[in-house]
Amino acid sequence: MKNRFKRAAKGARLAHNKNTQNIATVDLPVPEKILLPMQQHIGGTAVPMVKKGDQVYVGTLIGRADGYVSAPIHSGVSGTVTDVRPIQISSGAWVPAVEITSDGQQAVDPAIAPPKVNDYESFTTAIRNSGLVGLGGAGFPTAVKLTMKDLSVIDTLIINGAECEPYITADNREFVENPQDIISGILEVKKWLAIKNVIIGIERNKPEAMDVMFSLIKGDPSITVKPLPSVYPQGAEKILIESCTGREVPRGGLPSDVGCIVMNVSSVAFVASYLRTGMPLVARRLTVDGAVAEPRNLRVIVGTPIREVLDYCGGLKGEVGEIITGGPMMGVSVVAPAFPIHKQNNAVLALPRAAAQLPPAGECIHCGRCIEACPIGLSPVIIAKAYNAQNVDELDRLMVDPCMECGSCSYVCPAKRPVTDTMRLAKAMLRKGAKKK
């Protein structure tokens, strides 16, 4: 079935609340212990490669990628493995996790060395060994994204610098603080994948980031900076592709179907760092904001307990209703303050109790605001009727499956109905119906 709706990227007009936009990143002190779940990415759970009592170093391989869609996991501290046990992650699944007690020395694994890259295959192998996943929040293994049978179909690399969720400024600080690695990483991906054009998409509410990038791409006509409207969810992959190129990814399709690869700006900067140093992904920049005494941008070792991140920012203030990783629109609720930072976490937000409480839902008034706000061009109010009627064929006709669950429909609903939840259930119903057929 062909798409019937043009993705207008209308979305929702949110308060940006970029409180930490001009706050420089600082390193969080090395934690006493880190906990590394073997599931910090989309795909297969990594297999623990260590046991209790083992000595490890910064960069030591802790978890082996299990399967094609997976990513290895490395230690961000030197010390001793003190436990290997199952833990429950935010999805509800139980996965193995490795606990490491730091010795405070931060000794680097002797095996760490820059990878030897001389062709496309060795480049993608290096990216896989680095443990890199999408640092914008999705957590999809980057090596899988960069691996394809026919490179000739790709003509455009899009760098996602939209960072459209409220509060989060980690990617903005990447632009400001680490621009040379961004450019270097772009050139590496461009070279080994033989990509002709690069577009760096940045929302207009990040003028300093745009200025830095504009100054660095002078003289290279193959790289352009694309100022984007500051509208949520501008950073969603398919929305970004259309905003930057005018191309529309078909229903059920991938960016490669329209000749594009999309990479988060922090991810592409890490590519440069890894090729230069050989140090795998063991730490990341994230924003800490909300009901905390001192909102900040921090560079945090993966596996650090969230409690230590919050304490470093002066602790919580007022009544906190919920702690989430990511933004307020698509973030994930934290199981407990002892839960560790994952690779794909770009923020820790403490939501005040008033903001975390859902208002009572009223009756749908058929105002159509959910339709106007949907960046995909779907009709949530009509989809809800099909879902309530258990009409799988109608859900298919209405094309509920491209819904990315961004939350725009729920945000604009004057009746405060859980529209996004209904869309999520409708997608599940359609998948179940497709399996039966």
Residue pairs with C-beta under 8 A, 6 or more apart in sequence:
1 251
1 396
1 399
2 250
2 251
3 248
3 250
3 251
3 399
4 377
4 399
5 376
5 377
5 378
5 399
6 248
6 377
7 238
7 239
7 242
7 248
7 375
7 376
7 377
8 375
8 377
9 229
9 231
9 234
9 239
9 242
9 243
9 375
10 231
10 372
10 373
10 374
10 375
11 164
11 231
11 232
11 233
11 234
11 239
11 373
11 375
11 406
11 408
12 231
12 232
12 233
12 373
12 407
12 408
12 411
12 412
13 231
13 232
14 166
14 232
14 329
14 411
15 166
16 166
16 205
16 230
17 166
17 167
17 289
18 166
18 167
18 168
18 169
18 172
18 205
19 167
19 169
19 289
19 295
20 167
20 169
20 173
20 287
20 288
20 289
20 295
20 296
20 297
21 169
21 172
21 206
23 169
23 173
23 295
23 296
23 297
24 173
24 177
24 297
25 173
25 177
25 285
25 297
25 298
25 299
26 296
26 297
26 298
26 299
27 298
27 299
28 298
28 299
28 300
28 301
28 304
28 308
28 309
28 312
29 312
30 77
30 102
30 104
30 106
30 301
31 77
31 102
31 301
31 303
31 304
31 305
31 308
32 101
32 102
33 82
33 99
33 100
33 101
33 102
33 305
34 75
34 76
34 77
34 99
34 100
34 102
34 301
34 302
34 303
34 304
34 340
35 87
35 97
35 98
35 99
35 100
35 303
35 305
35 340
36 62
36 63
36 73
36 75
36 97
36 98
36 99
36 100
36 302
36 303
36 340
37 87
37 89
37 95
37 96
37 97
37 340
37 342
38 45
38 46
38 47
38 48
38 63
38 73
38 95
38 96
38 97
38 98
39 45
39 46
39 89
39 91
39 93
39 95
40 71
40 73
40 133
40 139
40 302
40 342
40 343
40 344
41 70
41 71
41 133
41 139
41 140
41 141
41 343
41 344
42 69
42 133
42 138
42 139
42 140
42 141
43 67
43 68
43 69
43 70
43 71
43 140
43 141
43 144
44 65
44 66
44 67
44 68
44 69
44 70
45 66
45 70
45 95
45 96
46 62
46 63
46 64
46 65
46 66
46 70
46 71
46 72
46 73
47 63
47 64
47 66
47 96
48 62
48 63
48 84
48 96
48 98
49 61
49 62
49 63
49 64
50 56
50 60
50 62
50 81
50 84
50 98
51 81
51 84
52 81
52 82
52 83
52 84
53 80
53 81
54 80
54 81
55 79
55 80
55 81
56 62
56 75
56 77
56 78
56 79
56 80
56 81
56 100
56 109
57 75
57 78
57 107
57 108
57 109
57 110
58 75
58 76
58 77
58 78
58 106
58 107
58 108
58 109
58 112
58 279
58 282
59 74
59 75
59 108
59 109
59 111
59 112
59 278
59 279
59 280
59 282
60 74
60 75
60 109
60 111
61 72
61 73
61 74
61 280
62 73
62 74
62 75
62 98
62 100
63 72
63 73
63 96
63 98
64 72
65 71
65 72
65 128
65 141
68 144
69 141
69 144
70 141
71 128
71 131
71 132
71 133
71 141
71 143
71 343
72 128
72 129
72 131
72 280
73 98
73 131
73 343
74 131
74 280
74 281
74 282
75 100
75 282
75 303
76 282
76 283
76 301
76 302
76 303
77 100
77 102
77 103
77 106
77 301
77 303
78 102
78 103
78 105
78 106
78 107
78 108
79 100
79 101
79 102
79 103
79 104
80 100
80 101
80 103
81 98
81 99
81 100
82 99
82 100
82 101
83 98
83 99
84 96
84 97
84 98
84 99
85 96
85 97
85 99
86 94
86 95
86 96
86 97
87 94
87 95
87 97
88 94
88 335
89 95
89 335
90 325
90 332
90 333
90 334
90 335
90 339
100 303
108 279
112 277
112 278
112 279
113 278
114 275
114 276
114 277
114 278
115 122
115 125
115 126
115 129
115 130
115 274
115 275
115 278
116 122
117 123
117 126
117 192
117 275
119 192
120 151
120 192
120 193
120 194
123 146
123 188
123 192
123 193
124 143
124 146
124 147
124 192
125 143
126 274
126 275
127 142
127 143
127 146
127 271
127 274
128 141
128 143
129 280
130 270
130 271
130 274
130 280
130 281
131 280
131 281
131 282
131 343
132 141
132 142
132 143
132 267
132 270
132 271
132 274
132 281
133 139
133 140
133 141
133 142
133 267
133 281
133 343
133 344
134 140
134 142
134 145
134 263
134 264
134 267
134 344
135 264
135 266
135 267
135 270
135 284
135 343
135 344
135 346
136 160
136 163
136 171
136 235
136 264
136 266
136 267
136 344
136 346
137 326
137 327
137 330
137 344
137 345
137 346
138 344
139 342
139 343
139 344
142 263
142 267
142 271
145 261
145 263
146 189
146 193
146 261
148 154
148 256
151 193
151 194
152 194
153 256
153 259
154 193
154 195
154 256
154 259
154 260
154 261
155 195
155 196
155 197
155 259
155 260
156 195
156 196
156 197
156 198
156 199
156 244
156 245
156 259
156 260
156 261
157 186
157 189
157 190
157 193
157 195
157 197
157 198
157 199
157 260
157 261
157 263
158 198
158 199
158 200
158 201
158 240
158 241
158 244
158 245
158 255
158 260
158 261
158 262
158 263
159 182
159 186
159 198
159 199
159 200
159 201
159 262
159 263
159 264
159 265
159 268
160 201
160 235
160 237
160 240
160 262
160 263
160 264
160 265
161 171
161 172
161 175
161 200
161 201
161 202
161 203
161 206
161 209
161 213
161 265
162 201
162 202
162 203
162 228
162 234
162 235
162 240
163 169
163 170
163 171
163 172
163 203
163 206
163 235
164 203
164 230
164 231
164 232
164 233
164 234
164 235
164 236
165 232
165 233
165 235
165 326
165 327
165 328
165 329
165 330
165 331
165 347
166 232
166 327
166 328
166 329
167 287
167 289
167 290
167 327
167 328
167 347
167 349
168 287
168 289
168 326
168 327
168 346
168 347
169 287
169 297
170 266
170 284
170 285
170 286
170 287
170 297
170 346
170 347
171 264
171 265
171 266
171 346
172 206
172 208
172 209
173 285
173 297
174 182
174 265
174 266
174 269
174 285
175 182
175 202
175 206
175 208
175 209
175 212
175 213
175 265
176 208
176 209
176 212
178 269
179 212
179 213
179 216
180 216
180 272
181 269
181 270
181 272
181 273
182 213
182 265
182 268
182 269
182 272
183 216
183 217
184 272
184 276
185 268
185 269
185 270
185 271
185 272
185 273
186 198
186 200
186 223
186 268
188 271
188 272
188 275
189 195
189 261
189 263
189 268
189 271
190 198
190 222
193 261
195 261
196 222
197 222
197 223
197 224
198 222
198 223
198 224
199 223
199 224
199 225
199 226
199 244
199 245
200 213
200 217
200 223
200 224
200 225
200 226
200 265
201 226
201 228
201 234
201 240
201 243
201 244
202 209
202 210
202 213
202 225
202 226
202 227
202 228
203 227
203 228
203 229
203 230
203 234
203 235
204 210
204 227
204 228
204 229
204 230
205 230
210 225
210 227
213 225
214 225
217 223
217 224
217 225
226 243
226 244
228 234
228 240
228 243
228 244
229 243
232 329
232 406
232 408
233 239
233 329
233 330
233 375
233 404
233 406
233 408
234 240
234 243
236 375
236 404
236 406
237 249
237 255
237 262
238 248
238 249
238 255
238 376
238 402
238 404
239 375
240 262
241 247
241 248
241 249
241 255
241 258
241 260
241 262
242 248
242 249
245 258
245 260
247 258
247 259
247 260
248 258
249 255
249 257
249 258
250 257
250 258
251 399
251 401
251 402
252 401
252 402
255 261
255 262
266 284
266 285
266 346
270 281
273 279
274 280
274 281
281 302
281 343
282 301
282 302
283 299
283 300
283 301
283 302
284 299
284 300
284 302
284 341
284 343
284 345
284 346
285 297
285 298
285 299
285 300
285 346
286 297
286 298
286 300
286 309
286 341
286 345
286 346
286 347
286 348
287 295
287 296
287 297
287 346
287 347
287 348
288 295
288 296
288 297
288 298
288 309
288 310
288 312
288 313
288 347
288 348
288 349
289 295
289 347
289 349
289 350
290 320
290 349
290 350
290 351
290 352
291 316
291 317
291 318
291 319
291 320
291 350
291 351
291 352
292 310
292 313
292 314
292 315
292 316
292 317
292 350
293 313
293 314
293 315
293 316
293 317
294 313
294 314
295 313
296 312
296 313
298 309
298 312
298 313
300 309
300 341
301 341
302 340
302 341
302 342
302 343
303 340
303 341
304 340
304 341
305 337
305 338
305 339
305 340
305 341
306 323
306 325
306 334
306 337
306 338
306 339
306 340
306 341
306 348
307 337
307 338
309 341
309 348
310 316
310 323
310 337
310 348
310 350
316 350
318 352
318 353
319 352
319 353
320 350
320 351
320 352
320 353
320 356
321 351
321 352
321 353
321 354
321 355
321 356
321 357
322 333
322 334
322 350
322 351
322 356
323 333
323 334
323 337
323 348
323 349
323 350
323 351
324 331
324 332
324 333
324 334
324 348
324 349
324 351
325 331
325 332
325 334
325 341
325 342
325 345
325 347
325 348
325 349
326 332
326 345
326 346
326 347
326 349
327 347
327 349
328 349
328 351
328 355
329 406
329 407
329 408
329 411
330 405
330 406
330 407
331 347
331 349
334 348
341 348
358 416
358 418
359 416
360 416
361 415
361 416
361 417
361 418
362 415
362 416
362 417
363 415
364 381
364 384
364 415
364 417
365 414
365 415
366 381
367 414
368 381
369 412
369 413
369 414
370 379
370 380
370 381
370 408
370 409
370 412
370 413
370 419
371 378
371 379
371 380
371 381
372 412
373 408
373 409
373 411
373 412
374 380
374 408
374 409
375 404
375 406
375 408
376 402
376 403
376 404
378 398
378 399
378 400
378 402
378 403
378 423
379 398
380 409
380 419
380 422
380 423
381 419
382 398
383 395
383 398
383 400
383 422
383 423
383 426
384 419
384 422
384 423
384 426
386 394
386 395
386 398
386 400
386 426
387 395
387 422
387 425
387 426
387 429
390 429
392 429
392 430
392 433
395 426
395 429
395 430
395 433
396 430
396 433
396 434
400 423
400 426
400 427
400 430
401 427
401 430
401 431
403 423
403 424
403 426
403 427
405 420
405 423
405 424
405 427
406 420
407 420
409 419
409 420
409 423
410 416
410 417
410 418
410 419
410 420
410 421
413 419
